[in-house]
Amino acid sequence: MKITLLGTGTPTPSLKRQSSGYLIEVGDDLIVMDHGPGAHHRLLETGRRAVNVTHVFLSHLHYDHCMDYPRLVLQRWDMGADRIADLKVYGPPPLKRMTEQLFAEDGVFGPDIEARVKHQGSIDVFEARGGVAPRKRPSPQVTEVRPGDVIEENGWKVTVGEASHVQPYLECYAYRLDAAEVSMCYSGDSGAVCRDIVKLAHGCDVLIHMNHFLSGTEPTQIYRAVCGNHIDTAEVARQAKVKTLVLTHMLEQIDQPGIRERIIEEITEIFDGNVIWGEDLMVIPIKGPALHRME
Ligand SMILES: [Zn+2]
């Protein structure tokens, strides 16, 4: 398994940190968890393309977690030229409705899709890419999931958990992925010390967890329950007994020299595993960092 952070930022515009996105390579599959604005650009920077992605898991439908979803679907459809399997997409309701509203004939991209399917110039490009007319419309295979669901694929499985975020307005999930002798959990957006994530992530090699605030700087206690702070993040990692904690979803206010170090130090006072300050395009050492003696 290989994990690459695509976007470690928030909805706040940032050139350094794109919005949420994570890339997981396992066996022959390429899995994307969340695909916020800018995450697709980061995917390209890894050398991967939309056509390489096989599965998408969306944690919740806040735009900073799903705005590049239509980009992924349309570029995969366009470049794939009907020669690759349909994209498998999992997430909370109303993901099916959102997908319909994007790609159906009367959807947001309906006129574009009709032009590309029917105009002879577009059909010529499609055939040059190896497609055989008539051209099909994009058809991502969407499955709406619920906490407790398990998705089993070739050599890996994903278990759906519940995060503590902005329910009941949006369903908000965390995902645990287990493959041969390796496991990881992604919290989605989650605040306070979420018991469900503690349970879901139990014993994982890697927990990627939202770390929005330095404790004490949250605007309100309600906000803390929605987004948490670094002490909450540390407590989740400690209780879940994970081996490595990756901090993500970080505001510019905490991404400052001196603040970073303070956060890591205070987290390590609570959680005795590895702590990684996530950065876009970082590849996570699954079994923890290894020190090599200079030779
Ligand atoms: Zn959110």
Residues whose N, C-alpha, C, O or C-beta is under 5 A from the ligand:
A	BS01	ZN	H62 D189
